[in-house]
């Protein structure tokens, strides 16, 4: 089984190596920390324009070639949030019209 490095995992690893919290890092990049969290967890569509437009800023911050981040983006797949394995299950109630 081949293990691929994803864009999100590379960003998280780089952020942690620089000893930034997610909120500190988001502030440095002038982006929302919740969006950054979704990016790090591969919850965003890697092919979206928003992700594509963030690559130059990330490459500049990490002092790396944007082409490397583009390669990671191309091999990253969006992962859906799976709450079935959550420690505290989340239950949804449908709104019932009476």
N, C-alpha and C positions, 0 to 999 in steps of 0.2 A: 504494500500500500504506500503510495507516494503522498508525502505531506507537503502541502503548499503553504508558503508564507502569504498571508493575505494583507491587503492594504491596511485594514483595521489593526491587525496584530502588529504590523511594523510601526504604525503610528503610536500605539500604546507602548510598545517596547522602547521606542525613541524618547517618548515623553517621560517614562519612568527612569530611563538612563540619565536624563537631564534633571531628574529629581523634581519634576513639576507635578502638582496635583492636577486633576482634570480641569478644575475651575481656574487655576492659575494659568494653565496652558491655553485654555480657551480665551482668557482675557488677553494674553500676549498676542494671540492670533486675531483678536477682535471678532470672535464668533461665539455663538451660544454653546454653553457647555453641554446642554442636552443633545444638541446636534452632533457635537464631537463624540459624545458617548455612543450615540447610534452608529457613527462612522467607525469607531474603534471596535464595536461589537458586530460589524458587518450587517447592520440592520437597514442601511440605506442602499438604494440601487447604485452600484458602483458605476453604472453607465450614465447616470444622471448628469446634467449640466452643472448642477451645484457641486457635486463631488469633483468633476473635472476642473472647475474653476478654482477649487481650493488647492489643487496640486502645486501650482507655482509658489504659493505662500508657504506651504508645508516644506517644499524642497529648499526654499531659501532659509527657512528657520533651521532645518536639519543640516544645511550645507551639503546638499546632495543633488545629483542630476534629477531633473523632473522626469526624464525618460525611465528611470528606475521605478519611480512611483507609478508611472503610466503602465509599466509592465505588471506591477503588483495589482493595479486596478483591473487590468485585463484578465487576470486569472482569479479574481475575487468574485464570489457569488453571494448575492444577498441572502441572508439567513432570516427566516421568520422566527418570531418569538414563540417559543414552545412553553406554555404555562403548565403543561401536563406534568412536568417534572419539578414544579415549584415546591418549595418547602411548605408554604402555606397556600393551598389551592385558591384560586380566584374564581368566584362564582358570579355568573352574570344572570340577571333576571330580565326577562323580556317585559317590556311595558305592555300591560294588558289594558286595552280600551274597553271600558264598561259602558 
